[in-house]
Amino acid sequence: MAESRDHNQFKLIATDVEEGDVGDDVILPCHLSPETSAVTMTIRWFKETECIYLYKNGQVAERRGYEGSLSLITQEMERGNVSLRMKNFKQSDEGYYICQVIHGEQKEEAVVGLGVSEGPPDYLQHETQEDKLKRETSASELGKYERIWRR
């Protein structure tokens, strides 16, 4: 008998817009709904089409230029919190961030605008196929070529 997949389904909930003051630490809020452990899931954070942070199998990779400034709140991952903490916010950090969570065949995405005036309600709907391909390529490169640290 085939097992029902309904219990594996989740959605990502993110805040549309976050503000930050230069030099402060900011959190890009994103969590799973219903509350589900994200510890065994693959979590990718993108700044637009560039993968800047990758969590997979308990290991982390950060894009060059972001080393040591990005982290998940690991003690809250059991409760589905996949928010990204960014240390020392800079003006150049402003933009749209995409949180992507992959578990088995399911892939969910949510967008957070950081330091932008309007929320990105349809950012992903207007994303081109080329942008999606750039994100996937960027994530693959980060997983292969960047240093991976065990946390």
C-alpha positions as CSV (number, residue, x, y, z in Angstrom):
1,M,0.0,0.0,0.0
2,A,1.4,3.4,-1.0
3,E,2.1,5.7,1.9
4,S,0.2,9.0,1.8
5,R,2.5,11.9,1.0
6,D,0.3,14.5,2.6
7,H,2.2,14.5,5.9
8,N,5.4,15.4,4.0
9,Q,3.9,18.5,2.5
10,F,4.9,21.9,3.7
11,K,4.8,25.5,2.7
12,L,7.3,28.3,3.2
13,I,6.2,31.4,5.0
14,A,8.4,34.6,4.7
15,T,8.0,38.2,5.5
16,D,7.7,40.4,2.5
17,V,10.0,43.2,3.6
18,E,12.7,43.5,6.2
19,E,14.5,46.7,7.2
20,G,18.0,46.9,8.6
21,D,20.4,49.6,9.8
22,V,23.9,49.6,8.4
23,G,26.2,47.7,10.7
24,D,23.4,45.8,12.4
25,D,22.7,42.1,12.3
26,V,19.4,41.3,10.4
27,I,17.3,38.2,10.1
28,L,15.6,37.3,6.9
29,P,12.5,35.4,8.3
30,C,11.4,32.2,6.7
31,H,9.8,29.1,8.3
32,L,8.0,25.9,7.3
33,S,4.3,25.5,7.8
34,P,3.1,23.4,9.3
35,E,6.0,23.4,11.8
36,T,8.2,20.6,10.5
37,S,11.9,19.8,11.3
38,A,14.2,21.2,8.6
39,V,17.3,19.5,9.9
40,T,17.3,16.8,7.1
41,M,16.2,19.2,4.3
42,T,18.4,21.1,1.8
43,I,18.2,24.8,2.4
44,R,19.4,27.3,-0.1
45,W,19.4,31.1,0.2
46,F,19.8,33.2,-3.0
47,K,20.4,36.9,-3.5
48,E,18.3,37.2,-6.6
49,T,20.0,34.6,-8.9
50,E,23.2,34.0,-6.9
51,C,23.3,31.2,-4.3
52,I,24.9,32.7,-1.2
53,Y,24.2,30.0,1.4
54,L,23.7,26.3,1.2
55,Y,22.8,23.9,4.0
56,K,22.8,20.2,3.2
57,N,23.3,17.1,5.4
58,G,24.4,19.2,8.3
59,Q,27.1,20.9,6.2
60,V,27.2,24.6,5.2
61,A,28.7,26.4,2.2
62,E,28.8,30.2,1.8
63,R,29.5,32.1,-1.3
64,R,32.9,33.9,-1.4
65,G,32.5,37.4,0.2
66,Y,29.8,36.1,2.6
67,E,32.1,33.8,4.7
68,G,31.3,34.1,8.4
69,S,28.5,36.6,7.9
70,L,25.6,34.2,7.2
71,S,24.0,31.5,9.3
72,L,20.8,29.6,10.0
73,I,19.5,29.6,13.6
74,T,20.4,26.0,14.0
75,Q,18.7,25.5,17.4
76,E,15.4,26.4,15.8
77,M,15.6,24.3,12.7
78,E,13.7,21.4,14.5
79,R,10.7,23.7,14.7
80,G,10.9,24.6,11.0
81,N,12.8,27.9,11.3
82,V,15.0,28.4,8.2
83,S,15.5,32.1,8.7
84,L,18.9,33.5,7.5
85,R,20.9,35.6,10.0
86,M,23.1,38.2,8.3
87,K,25.9,39.9,10.3
88,N,27.0,43.5,9.7
89,F,24.3,44.6,7.2
90,K,25.7,46.8,4.4
91,Q,23.9,49.0,1.9
92,S,25.0,46.6,-0.8
93,D,23.1,43.8,0.9
94,E,19.8,45.4,-0.1
95,G,17.7,43.4,-2.6
96,Y,15.5,40.4,-2.9
97,Y,16.4,37.1,-1.2
98,I,14.9,33.8,-2.1
99,C,14.7,31.0,0.5
100,Q,14.5,27.5,-1.1
101,V,13.8,24.4,0.8
102,I,14.1,20.9,-0.8
103,H,12.8,17.7,0.8
104,G,12.6,14.7,-1.5
105,E,10.6,15.7,-4.6
106,Q,9.2,18.8,-3.0
107,K,10.8,22.2,-3.6
108,E,9.3,25.3,-2.0
109,E,10.5,28.9,-2.4
110,A,9.7,32.2,-0.7
111,V,11.0,35.8,-1.2
112,V,12.1,38.4,1.4
113,G,12.9,41.9,0.4
114,L,15.7,43.5,2.4
115,G,15.9,47.2,2.6
116,V,13.6,47.7,-0.4
117,S,10.5,49.9,-0.3
118,E,8.0,47.4,-1.6
119,G,7.4,43.7,-0.9
120,P,8.0,41.2,-3.7
121,P,4.5,39.6,-3.9
122,D,5.0,38.3,-7.4
123,Y,8.8,38.4,-7.7
124,L,9.0,34.6,-8.5
125,Q,6.1,34.8,-11.0
126,H,8.1,37.3,-13.1
127,E,11.3,35.4,-12.9
128,T,12.5,34.2,-16.3
129,Q,13.5,30.7,-17.1
130,E,17.0,32.1,-17.6
131,D,16.9,33.4,-14.0
132,K,15.8,30.1,-12.7
133,L,18.6,28.3,-14.5
134,K,21.1,30.9,-13.2
135,R,19.9,30.1,-9.6
136,E,20.2,26.3,-10.1
137,T,23.7,26.7,-11.7
138,S,24.8,29.0,-8.9
139,A,23.6,26.6,-6.2
140,S,25.4,23.6,-7.9
141,E,28.6,25.6,-8.2
142,L,28.5,26.6,-4.5
143,G,28.0,23.0,-3.5
144,K,30.9,21.8,-5.6
145,Y,33.6,24.5,-5.4
146,E,33.2,26.4,-2.2
147,R,34.6,25.3,1.1
148,I,32.1,23.4,3.2
149,W,32.3,23.6,7.0
150,R,30.7,21.2,9.4
151,R,28.6,23.2,11.9
